[in-house]
């Protein structure tokens, strides 16, 4: 169908060119001087030029090319890659609130929700203790997976918590207790690992974590307690 339309267009174009060529060649008159161009006239194409272009392009220049098949659309950009879990654990931030000085009044920190199956999650709580007025802060925690966990007691927000920058165990320490209040782990007076430990928690089991004041010299000490999964 496209070929037939193009052939008819080409024949029409040849006829039009031939007519204009005859008119241009047979024009008479006594004044051989051409009229000056009018600025209002639209620019055109000389018939001889049209014939040359027509022959050079195989008969596709004269007439429009609306019968050509449409060009394919540009490819759509690829979707962004899924977030990587290699940047570290996803933590939910919590704030301590009183009273939480014993296991019966333990705060219940919220943990982050994983976005991908291999992402590690956990929580961090910001609190403060004082060896005179606020000796213990208690937290309750029930993991939903059996796996290893990282625990650390660090300075407040804005301070680093890596290497040996945790709070000195003489100032404050943490403990892990089972649901009956038995101590499973403590960082008190630990000169090897200090306030940074790894342990395993079982899924569906209630654990308590406490932050206990050592010798704060009567001064309130701010802290961050980190609890998160490890690979």
Rosetta blueprint (number, residue, H / E / L):
1 X L
2 X H
3 X H
4 X H
5 X H
6 X H
7 X H
8 X H
9 X H
10 X H
11 X H
12 X H
13 X H
14 X H
15 X H
16 X H
17 X H
18 X H
19 X H
20 X H
21 X H
22 X H
23 X H
24 X H
25 X H
26 X H
27 X L
28 X L
29 X L
30 X L
31 X L
32 X L
33 X L
34 X L
35 X L
36 X L
37 X L
38 X L
39 X L
40 X L
41 X L
42 X L
43 X L
44 X L
45 X L
46 X L
47 X H
48 X H
49 X H
50 X H
51 X H
52 X H
53 X H
54 X H
55 X H
56 X H
57 X L
58 X L
59 X L
60 X L
61 X L
62 X L
63 X L
64 X L
65 X L
66 X L
67 X L
68 X L
69 X L
70 X L
71 X L
72 X L
73 X L
74 X L
75 X L
76 X L
77 X L
78 X L
79 X L
80 X L
81 X L
82 X L
83 X L
84 X L
85 X H
86 X H
87 X H
88 X L
89 X L
90 X E
91 X E
92 X E
93 X E
94 X E
95 X E
96 X L
97 X L
98 X L
99 X L
100 X L
101 X L
102 X L
103 X H
104 X H
105 X H
106 X L
107 X E
108 X L
109 X L
110 X L
111 X L
112 X L
113 X L
114 X L
115 X L
116 X L
117 X L
118 X L
119 X L
120 X L
121 X E
122 X E
123 X E
124 X E
125 X E
126 X E
127 X E
128 X E
129 X E
130 X E
131 X L
132 X L
133 X L
134 X E
135 X L
136 X E
137 X E
138 X E
139 X E
140 X E
141 X E
142 X E
143 X L
144 X L
145 X L
146 X L
147 X E
148 X E
149 X E
150 X E
151 X E
152 X E
153 X E
154 X E
155 X L
156 X L
157 X L
158 X L
159 X L
160 X L
161 X L
162 X L
163 X L
164 X L
165 X L
166 X L
167 X L
168 X L
169 X L
170 X L
171 X L
172 X E
173 X E
174 X E
175 X E
176 X E
177 X E
178 X E
179 X L
180 X L
181 X L
182 X L
183 X E
184 X E
185 X E
186 X E
187 X L
188 X L
189 X L
190 X L
191 X L
192 X L
193 X L
194 X L
195 X L
196 X E
197 X E
198 X E
199 X E
200 X E
201 X E
202 X L
203 X L
204 X L
205 X L
206 X E
207 X E
208 X E
209 X E
210 X E
211 X E
212 X E
213 X E
214 X L
215 X L
216 X L
217 X L
218 X L
219 X L
220 X L
221 X E
222 X E
223 X E
224 X E
225 X E
226 X E
227 X E
228 X E
229 X E
230 X L
231 X L
